[in-house]
Amino acid sequence: MDERRTAVAAFRDITDRLSQDDESLAALRTMTFWGGAGFSKAWNPQSPTEGSLFSISRLEIETFKNLSHVLKALGWDENDRIGFEGFKTLRYVIDMQLKYPDIRNRYLDEQSLALSIQEIRTFIHNRFSSLCDLNNVDMETAKFPMPPVLSNNQSAISGFFERLTGLCGDRASDKGGLILNFITTNYDFTIETILDNLGAADRPIFRRLYRGITPHLVCGQSIWDQRRSVFDHNLIKLNGGFEILRDPDGYHFEYRDRPLESVRDNPPILILPSREQDYTDPYFKEIFPKAIRVLRDTRILMIVGYSMPREDALVRFVLRQLAESGEDARGKYIFCVDLKGSDILDTRLRWTFSSIDRMEWPKVFYYPGKFEEFSAEAGSV
């Protein structure tokens, strides 16, 4: 409990100081919220974890004929259910078959392997939707709907972000204030839903977020309609998102509900768990430099529900850009909110930031508990 109280007190102290009109605090006014699977789970308990989302039964596989053929050619047992660890191995095997034609199975080719990846992305989209409400945008209101009655946890989380966004200045003016950015490893629309329902906004949320790339369409409408040149926040999805589609004209963000046939024809851009992650898609080449820029400018980083797993080597390298050297680290703060013990998170942070041992920067505060509990304690006005 001491760690939790210390983390809450430190967070309250910093954000209380940011509410003061004091130019000497300008260096602290850039905060980045980094959300992992635990963040979505805090908002919606039905949100699937890796174990349930990346688990495929034989019956489900057989609905994707090409994928079924690829698995048989690779020697996958027909009675197998592919769990999370098996999923990572399968994705790695397919990647290696694509990358090295000389070792490719005699009954597989580039087309069948590429199609199998498309089918897996389709499956993940559909499986998520079957396990949890994806909360597609309501085009009549141009908003992401909120539950008719918020749970106590959702009220606490909404209050937390209400307080933070209330500290933000107007980027279209010279008035100072908190610069609040968002980076997530999730595919879903949790961040968009929360931000879209805070205060009285004059524009839909997807016109207030810079995404690291500029889509030519959002929900079938031109991005240039009723658009200001200044965005309220950055939102960067490091692993792709269910709304991110590619078409002949570039990228299209589709937040509306799509029928199965549409998802099959154009699956979303998603990073699938693998023994060796593949971030070669042009989308990731665009957004990674943006994420690095955001992190280098960040003075306060809040990591919620992201446990920095070993297989996320490249994502942890991006995270490292917060403080690549001791000089970068000085004056920066990290708050970690996670159900995992602080000893585990501390070990993983020290893999990432060598300056913690040498300089004790960034200053790190751990809250081993639920984000909704932290929100209730640290986010109240």
DOVO-781894 format. One record per residue (C-alpha): residue number from 1; residue in one letter; chain; x, y, z. Coordinates in pm, whole numbers, plus 50000, padded with zeros to 5 digits. Layout:
residues N
+-----+-----+-------+-------+-------+-------+
:   n : res : chain :     u :     v :     w :
+-----+-----+-------+-------+-------+-------+
: NUM :   A :     A :     X :     Y :     Z :
...
+-----+-----+-------+-------+-------+-------+
end
This chain:
residues 381
+-----+-----+-------+-------+-------+-------+
:   n : res : chain :     u :     v :     w :
+-----+-----+-------+-------+-------+-------+
:   1 :   M :     A : 50000 : 50000 : 50000 :
:   2 :   D :     A : 50292 : 50238 : 50061 :
:   3 :   E :     A : 50391 : 50219 : 49693 :
:   4 :   R :     A : 50035 : 50295 : 49589 :
:   5 :   R :     A : 50004 : 50595 : 49819 :
:   6 :   T :     A : 50343 : 50727 : 49707 :
:   7 :   A :     A : 50250 : 50697 : 49339 :
:   8 :   V :     A : 49914 : 50870 : 49389 :
:   9 :   A :     A : 50068 : 51149 : 49595 :
:  10 :   A :     A : 50344 : 51210 : 49338 :
:  11 :   F :     A : 50097 : 51215 : 49051 :
:  12 :   R :     A : 49863 : 51451 : 49233 :
:  13 :   D :     A : 50150 : 51681 : 49323 :
:  14 :   I :     A : 50274 : 51707 : 48965 :
:  15 :   T :     A : 49930 : 51758 : 48811 :
:  16 :   D :     A : 49830 : 52007 : 49081 :
:  17 :   R :     A : 50140 : 52209 : 48997 :
:  18 :   L :     A : 50052 : 52192 : 48627 :
:  19 :   S :     A : 49720 : 52357 : 48702 :
:  20 :   Q :     A : 49909 : 52666 : 48816 :
:  21 :   D :     A : 49983 : 52941 : 48568 :
:  22 :   D :     A : 50357 : 52925 : 48631 :
:  23 :   E :     A : 50600 : 52950 : 48341 :
:  24 :   S :     A : 50869 : 52776 : 48545 :
:  25 :   L :     A : 50664 : 52455 : 48512 :
:  26 :   A :     A : 50654 : 52470 : 48132 :
:  27 :   A :     A : 50911 : 52189 : 48101 :
:  28 :   L :     A : 50674 : 51950 : 48277 :
:  29 :   R :     A : 50376 : 52017 : 48056 :
:  30 :   T :     A : 50410 : 51728 : 47813 :
:  31 :   M :     A : 50251 : 51402 : 47928 :
:  32 :   T :     A : 50204 : 51077 : 47737 :
:  33 :   F :     A : 49955 : 50809 : 47836 :
:  34 :   W :     A : 50070 : 50462 : 47720 :
:  35 :   G :     A : 49791 : 50204 : 47728 :
:  36 :   G :     A : 49820 : 49827 : 47703 :
:  37 :   A :     A : 49565 : 49546 : 47722 :
:  38 :   G :     A : 49510 : 49608 : 48093 :
:  39 :   F :     A : 49382 : 49957 : 48017 :
:  40 :   S :     A : 49106 : 49828 : 47788 :
:  41 :   K :     A : 49024 : 49559 : 48045 :
:  42 :   A :     A : 48984 : 49826 : 48314 :
:  43 :   W :     A : 48730 : 50012 : 48100 :
:  44 :   N :     A : 48544 : 49702 : 47979 :
:  45 :   P :     A : 48589 : 49376 : 48175 :
:  46 :   Q :     A : 48478 : 49184 : 47863 :
:  47 :   S :     A : 48779 : 49308 : 47669 :
:  48 :   P :     A : 48975 : 48994 : 47573 :
:  49 :   T :     A : 49327 : 48922 : 47689 :
:  50 :   E :     A : 49593 : 48762 : 47472 :
:  51 :   G :     A : 49498 : 48413 : 47585 :
:  52 :   S :     A : 49140 : 48443 : 47463 :
:  53 :   L :     A : 49185 : 48669 : 47161 :
:  54 :   F :     A : 49471 : 48475 : 47000 :
:  55 :   S :     A : 49325 : 48128 : 47041 :
:  56 :   I :     A : 49184 : 47947 : 46736 :
:  57 :   S :     A : 48993 : 47620 : 46728 :
:  58 :   R :     A : 49003 : 47374 : 46440 :
:  59 :   L :     A : 48638 : 47451 : 46358 :
:  60 :   E :     A : 48717 : 47824 : 46333 :
:  61 :   I :     A : 49020 : 47756 : 46115 :
:  62 :   E :     A : 48813 : 47555 : 45868 :
:  63 :   T :     A : 48599 : 47860 : 45791 :
:  64 :   F :     A : 48912 : 48007 : 45628 :
:  65 :   K :     A : 48990 : 47764 : 45348 :
:  66 :   N :     A : 49328 : 47899 : 45248 :
:  67 :   L :     A : 49450 : 47917 : 45610 :
:  68 :   S :     A : 49330 : 47560 : 45663 :
:  69 :   H :     A : 49533 : 47452 : 45358 :
:  70 :   V :     A : 49844 : 47635 : 45485 :
:  71 :   L :     A : 49820 : 47470 : 45827 :
:  72 :   K :     A : 49786 : 47124 : 45674 :
:  73 :   A :     A : 50087 : 47188 : 45449 :
:  74 :   L :     A : 50286 : 47297 : 45754 :
:  75 :   G :     A : 50192 : 46977 : 45936 :
:  76 :   W :     A : 49967 : 47127 : 46203 :
:  77 :   D :     A : 49768 : 46855 : 46378 :
:  78 :   E :     A : 49402 : 46873 : 46274 :
:  79 :   N :     A : 49292 : 46819 : 46634 :
:  80 :   D :     A : 49505 : 47101 : 46767 :
:  81 :   R :     A : 49363 : 47415 : 46917 :
:  82 :   I :     A : 49609 : 47696 : 46863 :
:  83 :   G :     A : 49659 : 47885 : 47190 :
:  84 :   F :     A : 49855 : 48206 : 47241 :
:  85 :   E :     A : 50200 : 48046 : 47241 :
:  86 :   G :     A : 50107 : 47833 : 46940 :
:  87 :   F :     A : 49972 : 48144 : 46765 :
:  88 :   K :     A : 50307 : 48322 : 46806 :
:  89 :   T :     A : 50487 : 48019 : 46667 :
:  90 :   L :     A : 50247 : 47991 : 46371 :
:  91 :   R :     A : 50287 : 48358 : 46282 :
:  92 :   Y :     A : 50665 : 48322 : 46300 :
:  93 :   V :     A : 50663 : 48013 : 46076 :
:  94 :   I :     A : 50449 : 48189 : 45814 :
:  95 :   D :     A : 50680 : 48493 : 45824 :
:  96 :   M :     A : 50988 : 48277 : 45774 :
:  97 :   Q :     A : 50821 : 48097 : 45482 :
:  98 :   L :     A : 50748 : 48434 : 45324 :
:  99 :   K :     A : 51090 : 48579 : 45396 :
: 100 :   Y :     A : 51299 : 48283 : 45279 :
: 101 :   P :     A : 51157 : 48121 : 44963 :
: 102 :   D :     A : 51436 : 47860 : 44957 :
: 103 :   I :     A : 51298 : 47693 : 45271 :
: 104 :   R :     A : 50934 : 47730 : 45168 :
: 105 :   N :     A : 50707 : 47428 : 45184 :
: 106 :   R :     A : 50660 : 47270 : 44838 :
: 107 :   Y :     A : 50282 : 47324 : 44850 :
: 108 :   L :     A : 50294 : 47686 : 44961 :
: 109 :   D :     A : 50373 : 48006 : 44776 :
: 110 :   E :     A : 50384 : 48379 : 44842 :
: 111 :   Q :     A : 50018 : 48425 : 44750 :
: 112 :   S :     A : 49883 : 48152 : 44978 :
: 113 :   L :     A : 50100 : 48268 : 45268 :
: 114 :   A :     A : 50003 : 48634 : 45228 :
: 115 :   L :     A : 49635 : 48535 : 45208 :
: 116 :   S :     A : 49669 : 48333 : 45529 :
: 117 :   I :     A : 49790 : 48644 : 45712 :
: 118 :   Q :     A : 49491 : 48837 : 45578 :
: 119 :   E :     A : 49262 : 48560 : 45699 :
: 120 :   I :     A : 49417 : 48565 : 46046 :
: 121 :   R :     A : 49364 : 48941 : 46067 :
: 122 :   T :     A : 49002 : 48888 : 45967 :
: 123 :   F :     A : 48967 : 48622 : 46235 :
: 124 :   I :     A : 49114 : 48847 : 46506 :
: 125 :   H :     A : 48877 : 49131 : 46414 :
: 126 :   N :     A : 48576 : 48901 : 46421 :
: 127 :   R :     A : 48683 : 48722 : 46738 :
: 128 :   F :     A : 48727 : 49049 : 46925 :
: 129 :   S :     A : 48381 : 49162 : 46812 :
: 130 :   S :     A : 48229 : 48833 : 46932 :
: 131 :   L :     A : 48393 : 48859 : 47275 :
: 132 :   C :     A : 48354 : 49231 : 47337 :
: 133 :   D :     A : 48153 : 49520 : 47197 :
: 134 :   L :     A : 48389 : 49703 : 46963 :
: 135 :   N :     A : 48180 : 50017 : 47017 :
: 136 :   N :     A : 48165 : 50134 : 46657 :
: 137 :   V :     A : 48087 : 50499 : 46595 :
: 138 :   D :     A : 47723 : 50607 : 46570 :
: 139 :   M :     A : 47711 : 50806 : 46247 :
: 140 :   E :     A : 47383 : 50976 : 46342 :
: 141 :   T :     A : 47563 : 51155 : 46623 :
: 142 :   A :     A : 47918 : 51115 : 46484 :
: 143 :   K :     A : 48022 : 50997 : 46831 :
: 144 :   F :     A : 48132 : 50681 : 47002 :
: 145 :   P :     A : 47841 : 50581 : 47227 :
: 146 :   M :     A : 47882 : 50547 : 47601 :
: 147 :   P :     A : 47690 : 50296 : 47814 :
: 148 :   P :     A : 47353 : 50439 : 47930 :
: 149 :   V :     A : 47480 : 50407 : 48288 :
: 150 :   L :     A : 47852 : 50411 : 48360 :
: 151 :   S :     A : 47989 : 50159 : 48605 :
: 152 :   N :     A : 48177 : 50289 : 48907 :
: 153 :   N :     A : 48503 : 50192 : 48735 :
: 154 :   Q :     A : 48411 : 50373 : 48414 :
: 155 :   S :     A : 48305 : 50681 : 48610 :
: 156 :   A :     A : 48641 : 50685 : 48788 :
: 157 :   I :     A : 48833 : 50649 : 48462 :
: 158 :   S :     A : 48625 : 50916 : 48287 :
: 159 :   G :     A : 48683 : 51148 : 48582 :
: 160 :   F :     A : 49057 : 51086 : 48562 :
: 161 :   F :     A : 49074 : 51189 : 48195 :
: 162 :   E :     A : 48830 : 51476 : 48254 :
: 163 :   R :     A : 49079 : 51618 : 48501 :
: 164 :   L :     A : 49377 : 51570 : 48270 :
: 165 :   T :     A : 49210 : 51716 : 47961 :
: 166 :   G :     A : 49092 : 52006 : 48177 :
: 167 :   L :     A : 49460 : 52094 : 48227 :
: 168 :   C :     A : 49524 : 52108 : 47853 :
: 169 :   G :     A : 49567 : 52438 : 47675 :
: 170 :   D :     A : 49433 : 52532 : 47334 :
: 171 :   R :     A : 49693 : 52431 : 47076 :
: 172 :   A :     A : 49543 : 52675 : 46829 :
: 173 :   S :     A : 49642 : 52963 : 47059 :
: 174 :   D :     A : 49950 : 53064 : 47253 :
: 175 :   K :     A : 49790 : 52983 : 47586 :
: 176 :   G :     A : 49991 : 52730 : 47783 :
: 177 :   G :     A : 49862 : 52410 : 47935 :
: 178 :   L :     A : 49922 : 52038 : 47951 :
: 179 :   I :     A : 50009 : 51872 : 47621 :
: 180 :   L :     A : 49853 : 51527 : 47650 :
: 181 :   N :     A : 49940 : 51252 : 47403 :
: 182 :   F :     A : 49833 : 50888 : 47373 :
: 183 :   I :     A : 50024 : 50581 : 47258 :
: 184 :   T :     A : 49864 : 50238 : 47269 :
: 185 :   T :     A : 49945 : 49879 : 47178 :
: 186 :   N :     A : 49571 : 49799 : 47158 :
: 187 :   Y :     A : 49361 : 49762 : 46844 :
: 188 :   D :     A : 49030 : 49883 : 46990 :
: 189 :   F :     A : 48850 : 50216 : 47029 :
: 190 :   T :     A : 48869 : 50259 : 47407 :
: 191 :   I :     A : 49072 : 50580 : 47403 :
: 192 :   E :     A : 48854 : 50733 : 47131 :
: 193 :   T :     A : 48538 : 50645 : 47323 :
: 194 :   I :     A : 48656 : 50805 : 47648 :
: 195 :   L :     A : 48792 : 51122 : 47490 :
: 196 :   D :     A : 48490 : 51165 : 47265 :
: 197 :   N :     A : 48261 : 51188 : 47567 :
: 198 :   L :     A : 48452 : 51442 : 47776 :
: 199 :   G :     A : 48317 : 51794 : 47790 :
: 200 :   A :     A : 48142 : 51969 : 47504 :
: 201 :   A :     A : 48348 : 51920 : 47187 :
: 202 :   D :     A : 48275 : 52106 : 46865 :
: 203 :   R :     A : 48414 : 51827 : 46641 :
: 204 :   P :     A : 48407 : 51446 : 46631 :
: 205 :   I :     A : 48699 : 51291 : 46813 :
: 206 :   F :     A : 48857 : 51153 : 46497 :
: 207 :   R :     A : 48896 : 51511 : 46376 :
: 208 :   R :     A : 49070 : 51611 : 46699 :
: 209 :   L :     A : 49337 : 51339 : 46705 :
: 210 :   Y :     A : 49652 : 51329 : 46496 :
: 211 :   R :     A : 49723 : 50966 : 46419 :
: 212 :   G :     A : 50076 : 50978 : 46279 :
: 213 :   I :     A : 49931 : 50932 : 45930 :
: 214 :   T :     A : 49659 : 51129 : 45753 :
: 215 :   P :     A : 49380 : 50913 : 45609 :
: 216 :   H :     A : 49204 : 51043 : 45301 :
: 217 :   L :     A : 48870 : 50915 : 45438 :
: 218 :   V :     A : 48726 : 50865 : 45785 :
: 219 :   C :     A : 48403 : 50664 : 45792 :
: 220 :   G :     A : 48362 : 50731 : 45420 :
: 221 :   Q :     A : 48392 : 51109 : 45452 :
: 222 :   S :     A : 48674 : 51334 : 45341 :
: 223 :   I :     A : 48922 : 51415 : 45616 :
: 224 :   W :     A : 48939 : 51772 : 45489 :
: 225 :   D :     A : 48575 : 51856 : 45567 :
: 226 :   Q :     A : 48541 : 52079 : 45877 :
: 227 :   R :     A : 48902 : 52014 : 45976 :
: 228 :   R :     A : 49126 : 52250 : 46172 :
: 229 :   S :     A : 49498 : 52258 : 46111 :
: 230 :   V :     A : 49573 : 52203 : 46481 :
: 231 :   F :     A : 49488 : 51878 : 46661 :
: 232 :   D :     A : 49411 : 51844 : 47031 :
: 233 :   H :     A : 49617 : 51527 : 47092 :
: 234 :   N :     A : 49837 : 51269 : 46925 :
: 235 :   L :     A : 49700 : 50913 : 46924 :
: 236 :   I :     A : 49944 : 50656 : 46789 :
: 237 :   K :     A : 49848 : 50288 : 46766 :
: 238 :   L :     A : 50177 : 50100 : 46762 :
: 239 :   N :     A : 50021 : 49764 : 46671 :
: 240 :   G :     A : 49767 : 49893 : 46422 :
: 241 :   G :     A : 49393 : 49917 : 46479 :
: 242 :   F :     A : 49063 : 49767 : 46374 :
: 243 :   E :     A : 48974 : 50089 : 46192 :
: 244 :   I :     A : 49295 : 50121 : 45986 :
: 245 :   L :     A : 49244 : 50004 : 45628 :
: 246 :   R :     A : 49450 : 50043 : 45315 :
: 247 :   D :     A : 49297 : 50121 : 44977 :
: 248 :   P :     A : 49437 : 50237 : 44639 :
: 249 :   D :     A : 49438 : 50600 : 44757 :
: 250 :   G :     A : 49623 : 50537 : 45083 :
: 251 :   Y :     A : 49470 : 50487 : 45426 :
: 252 :   H :     A : 49106 : 50490 : 45527 :
: 253 :   F :     A : 48986 : 50488 : 45887 :
: 254 :   E :     A : 48661 : 50294 : 45914 :
: 255 :   Y :     A : 48504 : 50318 : 46259 :
: 256 :   R :     A : 48162 : 50200 : 46141 :
: 257 :   D :     A : 48045 : 49842 : 46181 :
: 258 :   R :     A : 48146 : 49630 : 45881 :
: 259 :   P :     A : 47988 : 49308 : 45758 :
: 260 :   L :     A : 48201 : 48993 : 45750 :
: 261 :   E :     A : 48242 : 49007 : 45372 :
: 262 :   S :     A : 48387 : 49357 : 45392 :
: 263 :   V :     A : 48635 : 49257 : 45663 :
: 264 :   R :     A : 48742 : 48953 : 45457 :
: 265 :   D :     A : 48796 : 49170 : 45148 :
: 266 :   N :     A : 49000 : 49430 : 45335 :
: 267 :   P :     A : 49119 : 49323 : 45681 :
: 268 :   P :     A : 49254 : 49592 : 45915 :
: 269 :   I :     A : 49624 : 49658 : 45953 :
: 270 :   L :     A : 49728 : 49471 : 46268 :
: 271 :   I :     A : 50054 : 49346 : 46414 :
: 272 :   L :     A : 49996 : 48982 : 46504 :
: 273 :   P :     A : 50190 : 48830 : 46795 :
: 274 :   S :     A : 50494 : 48637 : 46677 :
: 275 :   R :     A : 50826 : 48504 : 46799 :
: 276 :   E :     A : 50973 : 48786 : 46589 :
: 277 :   Q :     A : 50748 : 49084 : 46530 :
: 278 :   D :     A : 50722 : 49213 : 46172 :
: 279 :   Y :     A : 50682 : 49592 : 46150 :
: 280 :   T :     A : 50776 : 49627 : 45782 :
: 281 :   D :     A : 50431 : 49748 : 45669 :
: 282 :   P :     A : 50449 : 50111 : 45544 :
: 283 :   Y :     A : 50201 : 50216 : 45816 :
: 284 :   F :     A : 50452 : 50136 : 46088 :
: 285 :   K :     A : 50736 : 50308 : 45904 :
: 286 :   E :     A : 50523 : 50623 : 45914 :
: 287 :   I :     A : 50406 : 50611 : 46276 :
: 288 :   F :     A : 50721 : 50495 : 46453 :
: 289 :   P :     A : 50911 : 50821 : 46394 :
: 290 :   K :     A : 50605 : 51009 : 46521 :
: 291 :   A :     A : 50591 : 50796 : 46837 :
: 292 :   I :     A : 50963 : 50853 : 46893 :
: 293 :   R :     A : 50919 : 51229 : 46858 :
: 294 :   V :     A : 50631 : 51226 : 47107 :
: 295 :   L :     A : 50832 : 51026 : 47361 :
: 296 :   R :     A : 51143 : 51240 : 47330 :
: 297 :   D :     A : 50932 : 51549 : 47402 :
: 298 :   T :     A : 50753 : 51380 : 47692 :
: 299 :   R :     A : 50838 : 51469 : 48051 :
: 300 :   I :     A : 50572 : 51256 : 48226 :
: 301 :   L :     A : 50497 : 50905 : 48099 :
: 302 :   M :     A : 50212 : 50702 : 48240 :
: 303 :   I :     A : 50213 : 50330 : 48149 :
: 304 :   V :     A : 49888 : 50147 : 48220 :
: 305 :   G :     A : 49833 : 49775 : 48168 :
: 306 :   Y :     A : 50141 : 49720 : 47952 :
: 307 :   S :     A : 50391 : 49474 : 48098 :
: 308 :   M :     A : 50675 : 49522 : 47845 :
: 309 :   P :     A : 50697 : 49155 : 47732 :
: 310 :   R :     A : 51024 : 49030 : 47586 :
: 311 :   E :     A : 50875 : 48960 : 47242 :
: 312 :   D :     A : 50791 : 49332 : 47209 :
: 313 :   A :     A : 51157 : 49410 : 47150 :
: 314 :   L :     A : 51097 : 49681 : 46892 :
: 315 :   V :     A : 50813 : 49842 : 47089 :
: 316 :   R :     A : 51037 : 49854 : 47398 :
: 317 :   F :     A : 51304 : 50017 : 47181 :
: 318 :   V :     A : 51047 : 50284 : 47092 :
: 319 :   L :     A : 50964 : 50320 : 47462 :
: 320 :   R :     A : 51334 : 50368 : 47533 :
: 321 :   Q :     A : 51328 : 50691 : 47332 :
: 322 :   L :     A : 51174 : 50863 : 47633 :
: 323 :   A :     A : 51524 : 50861 : 47780 :
: 324 :   E :     A : 51780 : 50702 : 47552 :
: 325 :   S :     A : 52065 : 50849 : 47756 :
: 326 :   G :     A : 52115 : 50986 : 48104 :
: 327 :   E :     A : 52095 : 51340 : 47971 :
: 328 :   D :     A : 51753 : 51267 : 47822 :
: 329 :   A :     A : 51633 : 51103 : 48144 :
: 330 :   R :     A : 51697 : 51387 : 48385 :
: 331 :   G :     A : 51376 : 51559 : 48492 :
: 332 :   K :     A : 51145 : 51291 : 48353 :
: 333 :   Y :     A : 50890 : 51081 : 48539 :
: 334 :   I :     A : 50733 : 50740 : 48478 :
: 335 :   F :     A : 50417 : 50615 : 48649 :
: 336 :   C :     A : 50344 : 50241 : 48608 :
: 337 :   V :     A : 49997 : 50112 : 48688 :
: 338 :   D :     A : 49967 : 49736 : 48651 :
: 339 :   L :     A : 49840 : 49429 : 48831 :
: 340 :   K :     A : 50187 : 49276 : 48803 :
: 341 :   G :     A : 50413 : 49332 : 49100 :
: 342 :   S :     A : 50645 : 49631 : 49101 :
: 343 :   D :     A : 50946 : 49395 : 49118 :
: 344 :   I :     A : 50856 : 49251 : 48775 :
: 345 :   L :     A : 50791 : 49594 : 48623 :
: 346 :   D :     A : 51106 : 49736 : 48779 :
: 347 :   T :     A : 51317 : 49461 : 48620 :
: 348 :   R :     A : 51163 : 49526 : 48280 :
: 349 :   L :     A : 51203 : 49901 : 48305 :
: 350 :   R :     A : 51570 : 49854 : 48390 :
: 351 :   W :     A : 51608 : 49647 : 48071 :
: 352 :   T :     A : 51485 : 49955 : 47890 :
: 353 :   F :     A : 51634 : 50252 : 48077 :
: 354 :   S :     A : 51993 : 50199 : 48187 :
: 355 :   S :     A : 52006 : 50549 : 48339 :
: 356 :   I :     A : 51775 : 50445 : 48625 :
: 357 :   D :     A : 52061 : 50263 : 48797 :
: 358 :   R :     A : 52326 : 50528 : 48727 :
: 359 :   M :     A : 52133 : 50849 : 48778 :
: 360 :   E :     A : 51801 : 50744 : 48930 :
: 361 :   W :     A : 51631 : 50911 : 48636 :
: 362 :   P :     A : 51366 : 50883 : 48509 :
: 363 :   K :     A : 51200 : 50890 : 48848 :
: 364 :   V :     A : 50971 : 50585 : 48858 :
: 365 :   F :     A : 50656 : 50536 : 49066 :
: 366 :   Y :     A : 50474 : 50203 : 49077 :
: 367 :   Y :     A : 50108 : 50145 : 49151 :
: 368 :   P :     A : 50060 : 49766 : 49175 :
: 369 :   G :     A : 49685 : 49756 : 49134 :
: 370 :   K :     A : 49390 : 49834 : 48907 :
: 371 :   F :     A : 49382 : 50144 : 48692 :
: 372 :   E :     A : 49025 : 50222 : 48798 :
: 373 :   E :     A : 49147 : 50233 : 49159 :
: 374 :   F :     A : 49433 : 50464 : 49068 :
: 375 :   S :     A : 49189 : 50682 : 48871 :
: 376 :   A :     A : 48955 : 50714 : 49169 :
: 377 :   E :     A : 49243 : 50816 : 49398 :
: 378 :   A :     A : 49449 : 51033 : 49164 :
: 379 :   G :     A : 49193 : 51168 : 48921 :
: 380 :   S :     A : 48932 : 51331 : 49140 :
: 381 :   V :     A : 48910 : 51705 : 49107 :
+-----+-----+-------+-------+-------+-------+
end
